[in-house]
């Protein structure tokens, strides 16, 4: 096996380059990214409440949603007061706490960066650390070319690059998941107990970040079995089962998990049952297509990186054990989406931890191609300049197109589809629900357009994921322009309707505008629309649009509340046309909580017009 002598110090120093590069790049570009669908109602507000509780010890900060005692912010800040939050089992605390702390220090304390950027710099830091981790690990084992190739492959996957700026859920989880697996691998091969201690801590933090961590033990046991299968084939001594390491890791796992989960510090057993009941409910919702995740793996990874990873799979630069680790690192996260009862949505973000392992394989593939090129007669007798030129040429040949795609899709790389899917246009033609800005962070730019080019006095309606725009509005909209209040009686002189092209979430207003209207502005990625803004100036059309939007919005809010709090009540609402207005109001009125009681009239008005 042809491989360099490992040097931890040299690998560490070499890996500082991608870490520093991405930190600088992330700091420069993080302002291009807005809040996302999930973080706006989950990690951002819950993290603020967790931090306020830790700083004060006041349990009222954890009585949510809505909070009995909301955290206070230095303005201008994201606005959480007018939106419905996710329930606490849906908002994981690990990175959320770091994000709130970052905002408290960098914005509220020092005023160095605006509030949202301060929250999201935690994601940039996690992505940078992940780049550092795989580069250092690869450099110590496979050499600098393979390590540089691995870093480039990960950084130039458009989906990973885009997620590295505002995905507070999946990028930190990928860092913790990958680090835990690499430590477990070292522990299985005879590492010291401190490796297992670190594995337990990282797995606990990973579980406090996302339930993907529940697969780390299964992934580790499968790795152990496969490593021993290789030893049986090679007639080598088997690896002993790491009883002592696991006995040390288990309590440290629990300690780390609880240390960053303040919502579990009181009424622990009840809350644990509620939390894991929710995880099991979501994790076992049967998806429409068991191969959805596998197809998205092929559709959203740049083909050049897939090719390099395939070559790296056969590289003799890595040992059989190392290749086993990397292959399982790709196969387990992708393959678990195809297990019976598993569901997948939003492309590949829910199993993004496969990307670092795939990138490590791609780095091996690049090193193998370069070795073959340098061994060819035209280059074999040349000097260092020719060898350096060949190295740079190969980097360019494999990574120039992925880099161009990262630039072309910025800051909407989560919409990227490769040539196998026909680009984003081809993915939309297939009817894929995530073939758009599925997290609605494009509202960040849409609100800018309305503020910069809209009428002096105007209202804004957001039919899809309104909460994302409502959270961001204080940071973007100028005086005279505001998001519409569904209960307002005075219509604005000009109305803007903005929505991401996530058609499964369209309301009747968005569907009618999509069919009949010409957008005032739109965002396109790979030639396909992901955001549309319509401008309405006719007074009658404005009144009709406002009414339709307000009624449908109220109908959905009341229906969801009834489903969660008064099962059977949603059936009354759906049968309003048969029951009549007065009877529907009489039956539903006593069932509703104060937070949705004001929506009842509008909700019933919409229900009465349904067949």
Secondary structure by P-SEA (a helix, b strand, c coil): cccccccaaaaaaaaaaaaaaaaaaaaaccccccccccccccaaaaaaaaaaaaacccccccccccccbbbbbccccccccccccccccccccaaaaaaaaaaaccccccccccaaaaaaaaaaaaaaaaaaaaaaaaaacccaaaaaaaaaaaaaaaaaaaacccccccaaaaaaaaaaaaaaaaaaacccaaaaaaaaaaaaaaaaccccccaaaaaaaaaaaaaaaaaaaacccccccaaaaaaaaaaaaaaaaaaaccccccaaaaaaaaaaaaaaaaaaccccccaaaaaaaaacccaaaaaaaaaaaacccccaaaaaaaaaaaaaaaaaaacccccccccccccccaaaaaaaaaaaaaaaaaaaaaaccccccccaaaaaaaaaaaaaaccaaaaaaaaaaccccccccccccccaaaaaaacccccccccccaaaaaaaaaaacccccccccccccaaaaaaacccccccccccccccccccccbbbbbbccccccccaaaaaaaacccccccccccccccbbbbbbccaaaaaaaaaaaaaaaaaaaaaaaaaacccaaaaaaaacccccaaaaaaaaccccccccccaaaaaaaaaaacc
